[in-house]
Amino acid sequence: MKFIRSTFCFLRYVITRPRDAVRSYRQAFGEASREEAIRFEESKLNTLGVAIGLYKVQFGRLPTKLDDLCFNNHQDAKWDTPFIHWDGPKTFCDSFGFPYRYSATDGKLQLVSPGLESAKRHRDSSGT
């Protein structure tokens, strides 16, 4: 039971404070290799996807923009806490410093990390 509780605490920290989690990771393990950076950004992107999914479950719709995850922009009565901790303008930038590209049209979600896509292309073209 203690393990489950600590796991949930860790997940809440990562979901609500992704930028702090990135800093903690880098402090603990140093600058990551390209492959580690790619894996880390994939994990961060998945975490953001989970937050978007939780938002959809709570409100029955996708957020119109990413900062809807941080602020009650639509004055929803069901709002009780942010899905992602606001950490300034860089909150929705990927680990490589690029802003995420997000769109939600006709109930379909598109979430792209430009830095991740670039790192993968570079990795694939260099053969590593």
N, C-alpha and C positions, 0 to 999 in steps of 0.2 A: 504494500500500500504506500509506503514511504517513497519507493522508487517511482510509482505512478504520479504521486503528488509532485515530486521534484521534476519529472519529465514535463508535466503540464506547466509548471512554473517556468521552465526553460523555454517551452514553445511560446508561451505568452510573451516572454521577454523578446524573443526573436520576431514574433509577429508585430508587437507593438513598438519595438525600437530597433528596426532593421539596421539603421546606420550605426547605432551603438554596438550591435552584434558584430558588424563588419570590423569596427575598430578593435573590439575585444579579440576577435579572431586574429587580426593582423598583429596585435601586440603580443599575443601568446605564441604565434607561430612564425612571425616575421613576414616579409613580403613573399607572396606565394609565387610559385612557378606559373607559367601560362596555363598549364593543364589544371592546376589547383584553382587558379583564378576563374577558369571556365566552369569548373564544377561548383565553385562557391556561388558564382552568379546564377547558374542554373537553379541552385537551391534557393537563392534569394528571390528569383523570379517565381518559382513554385510557391514560396511563402506568400508573396504578393497575390498570386492566384487564389490561394486559400482564403486570404482576407476578402478578396472580391467575392468569392463564393459564399462566405459567411454573411457578407452584406446582402447578397441576393436572397439568401434564406430569410434574413431578418425583415427585409423590406419588399420582397417580391419583385425586385427589379435590379438591374446592374447599375452601378454608379455611373452618372453621366460624365464625370471626370474623376481622376484619381484622388483629388483632395476631398471628395465626398467621403472617403474612408477615414479622414481625420476630423472633419467638421460636419455638423448637422446643417448642411446647406439647404435642405428641403424642409426644415422644421418638422421632422418626423417625430410623432409622439412616442414611437417605440425606441428612439435613440437613447442609449444609456451610457455608452463609452465609445471612444474612437476604436476603429479596427486597426489602425496604424498610428503610431506616435508621430506627431508633427515635429520635424527636426529642421525646419526652415526650408528654403527653396530647394535644397538638395535632397529632400525626403524622397522624391520620386526620380532620382537619378540612379543609374546602375553603378556597379562597383568600378566601372571604367570612367565614370564622370559624365556619361551621356544621359539626357532625360529619357525616361521610358516613353514609348509611343503606345498610346492607349486609345481604343475606340470601342464603343458599344452601340451597334446599330442593328435594328430588327432583332433584338435579343441575342445577337452574336457578339462575342467578345474577341478583341484582338489586342494582345499585349506583347510588345516587342522590346527587347533590350538591344539597342544599336551596338553598344560596346561588345556584348556577347556575340552578336552576329559577326562583327568585324574580327574578333579574336578567333572565332571558329574558322572564318575564311582564311585568316593568316596562318593558322595552324595547318589547315588542309593544303594550302598552297606551298608551305615549307616542308611538308611531308613528315611532321613530327606529331 
